[in-house]
Amino acid sequence: MSSIGTGYDLSVTTFSPDGRVFQIEYAAKAVDNSGTVIGIKCKDGIVLGVEKLISSKMMLAGSNRRIHSVHRHSGLAVAGLAADGRQIVARAKSEATNYEKTYGEPIPVKELADRVASYVHLCTLYWWLRPFGCGVILGGYDRDGPQLYMVEPSGISYRYFGAAMGKGRQAAKTEIEKLKLSEMTCREGVIEVAKIIYGVHDEAKDKAFELELSWVCDESNRQHQKVPDDLLNEARTAAKAALEEMDAD
Amino acid sequence: MELQRSMVDGSVCMKDSAKSEISSERTLYPYVTGTSIIGMKYKDGVILASDTAGSYGSTLRYKSVERIKQVGDHTLIGASGEISDFQEIMRYLDELILYDKMWDDGNSLGPKEVHNYLNRIMYNRRNKFNPLWNSLVLGGVKKGQKYLGTVNMIGTHYEDDHLATGFGNHLARPILRSEWREDLTFEEAVKLIEKCLLVLLYRDRSSINKFQIAKITDEGTTIFPPYALKTFWGFSHFQNPSKGAAGTW
C-alpha cells in the first residue's frame, strides 16, 4: 500500500509528480503506529480516551499523561510522538489564555481548533521545520455546546461526533459508528469508550497498557477533568467483562 | 509602534521595532481606593471581612466594590488600596490558578504558596519604583492547616492569628488582641468581626455601612452577600450640636 518516495520525500517542501507531499504522509505513519486515541461527542459532553501503551514495568501509573487540559473547558488527547504532542498542547494553552486575555471570554472550541490546525500546518511549510509527528483530538464545551475536533499532522482539522487515531483506529471507528451517541450521556459514554479501547487493544503485539479517560460534560460542570476514580474503575470492570464475554463466544 | 505591558514590572511602554522603549509609566498615587480589611482565624478556618466601598479621594464614589475574592480552592484574598491594581492582581492569580488546575495531578496551590507568589510580585514591583498600590490579606485552609498572612505594596509580609490593613491596624487589631481566642465558633467570630467593623464604620471616614464577610474552611469557601450593621448616633454629645455656639450649623 505504501509507495516509495525515491527522491521526492526528502523535504516537506517538495511535491511528488502525483501531487503528494511524502513527508506529511510519513508523519501520519508516526500517528498510525501509536496507541489508540478515541473521542466521542455524547448528548451532554465529550469523552476522550487513550490506550497508553506502557513501555516499561518501572513506569509509575498515572505518569506520562496523554490527555491534557488546554483551558478550563477543553482538553487535548495526543496520538503519536509524545514530545511533539506536548509542544502542540503548550501552544494551544497559550492561544487559549491569550484569547481570554484579549476578548474576556473562554476561547470557542472552533477557534481553538483553527489555531491548533494552523500551527500544525505551519510546520509543513518550511524546509527547516519538520511536520509534527502527532495528531490530536480536541474536545471542548463552550456556548454552542460540546464539540469534538481532530487535527492531523497535515494540518487538516474537521469537526466530528466520533473520532479515532492510532493503531486500532479502523476497528475503533467501526465500534463508534455502532453507538447511538445522540442519546448517550457522558457517564454511559465513558463505559463505551473503555469497552472500545479494551476491545481494539492487541494482546499479542503490545503487552500492557493503561487506560486514560477524561471528559467535559454537564456533570463535570463543563470543566475538562480526568474521569473520577469510581467511574474509571466501573468502566474498567465493564470493559474487562465485555472482553471476556467476547472471548467466551 | 505598539503598546506593550511587561508582566514582570507592569510598566507600559511604546515599543517600536526600530527604536527601543520610548516612554514608561509607573504608579505615582492611588485613585480609587478601598479601606481596611480584617482577617482572623477561628475554630474551623479563616474569616475575612471588609466593607464594599471604593473611594475616589474623599468622595465615597463606588458603593458595591467586592474587595474579597476567592483564589483557587484553598484561598481567599482581601485587598485595600488601589482597586485597579487589585483587579490586575486577580488577573495574575486567575492565570496562576488556571495553569495549576491544568496539571490535573491532584496538587493545588495553597494559601502559603499564593502568599509567597504575591510577595515576590509586590517586592519586585516596589524595587522598580512601580508598586501595585495595595495591602493584601490572604487567608486559607489546606489539609486542615489554617493560614493567614498579609503583604503590602512595599513587600512587607507576615503571618498572624488575626490581621488587618490600613485603619484596621489601629482600630480593629487592639480589639482582636484582647478578645480573640483560638477556638471561636463561627457565630462568635462573626460577632467579634462585627464589633471591629462597627468601630471602623464610626471612625474611618472612607468606610460605608455595607459589609461583606467571607469564610474559608476545609470544606470550601463562602462569600456572604453584603449587609448593613445597626448604628447608634443618639449620644447626648451629638444632640443639639449648635447649642454652645450661636450662628453655627
Chai-1 contact restraints between the chains, C-beta under 6 A:
chainA,res_idxA,chainB,res_idxB,connection_type,confidence,min_distance_angstrom,max_distance_angstrom,comment,restraint_id
A,S69,B,M102,contact,1.0,0.0,6.0,A-B,restraint_1
A,S69,B,D104,contact,1.0,0.0,6.0,A-B,restraint_2
A,K226,B,D104,contact,1.0,0.0,6.0,A-B,restraint_3
